[in-house]
Amino acid sequence: MQPPTVVEADARPGGRYRVDCVCPPDNKVYKMTGAYSGVSPPAKLVFTWWWEGADFEPSRVTVEFREVGPASTEVTLTHELLPESQREGHRKGWIGCFEMLERALSKEEKS
């Protein structure tokens, strides 16, 4: 997985976001959009999730943040309402996102 090529976000209830990313194996640009329905800093984000051109309804993502130490946060991500045929691909995609986040944070710590 590669980092997104476009990221736009208006993180407030009713605000919208867009993320364009290049996904293997075809390296095609996929455009993902949605709207925030819950924004509770610093604990929780809830938003719809939809791939432009998808033949299924938008799904819902909830991301919860819990402080577990002075410099540590536990992140719990729940992705609901996905069709069965989409679940494994999205699971792999979210794992890739968390791996990129981990690499970025470890680089930041070394600086």
Protein Blocks (a to p, Z undefined) as FASTA:
>chain_A
ZZdfbdcddddehiacdddddddfklpacddddddfbdcdfkbccdddddehiabdcddd
ddddddfbfkbccdddddehiafklmmmmmmmmmmmmmmmmmmmmmmmmZZ
